[in-house]
């Protein structure tokens, strides 16, 4: 809303106005410049990886762990989502339908439903190796090669189950 008074002899009136505000801009504890830099960095990484996410989330049968590892959003964003869900849960006296509605609006619930319907392999690769190894000891040797902006690049792992 803007306050306007076209005639100085009359009381000012409110004029409706609109602007786009993203959810992280509502955070008050994080310094604005730090949040702006984090938001810019996260948006830049997301823009580079979005095609991979779209294909994986729309058509894939395997969860895109490698692309998500390259994405690495700042923790403040997951804290924000957690706080929103917690506030909705408390404000609605534990109404899970209200929580599900916000998850649907965020796009999370649709993907979860699709993953369940299509039997998408969601288990983290290391968890799967541990499951398959049974009682055998598993040692991981991990190295990451350089990546460019559009390809998360190879993340090589040597698994020794013996």
Residue pairs with C-beta under 8 A, 6 or more apart in sequence:
1 14
1 15
1 16
1 17
2 14
2 15
2 17
3 12
3 13
3 14
3 15
4 12
4 13
4 14
4 15
5 11
5 12
5 13
22 39
23 80
23 84
24 35
24 39
24 76
24 77
24 80
25 35
27 35
27 76
27 80
30 38
30 76
35 76
38 74
38 76
38 77
41 74
42 73
42 74
42 77
45 70
45 71
45 72
45 73
46 53
46 71
46 73
48 149
48 150
49 67
49 70
49 71
49 152
52 64
52 67
52 152
53 64
53 67
56 62
56 63
56 64
56 67
57 64
57 111
57 114
58 114
60 120
61 118
61 119
61 120
61 121
62 120
62 121
63 115
63 120
63 121
63 122
65 124
65 125
66 152
66 155
67 152
69 152
69 155
70 147
70 152
70 153
81 106
84 102
85 99
85 102
85 103
88 98
88 99
88 102
89 95
89 96
89 98
89 99
92 98
92 99
100 109
103 109
103 112
104 110
114 120
115 122
121 128
123 131
125 157
126 140
129 138
129 159
129 161
130 138
132 161
133 161
136 161
136 162
137 161
137 162
138 159
138 160
138 161
139 159
139 160
140 157
140 158
140 159
141 157
141 158
141 159
141 160
142 155
142 156
142 157
143 156
144 153
144 155
144 156
145 153
145 154
145 155
145 156
146 153
147 153
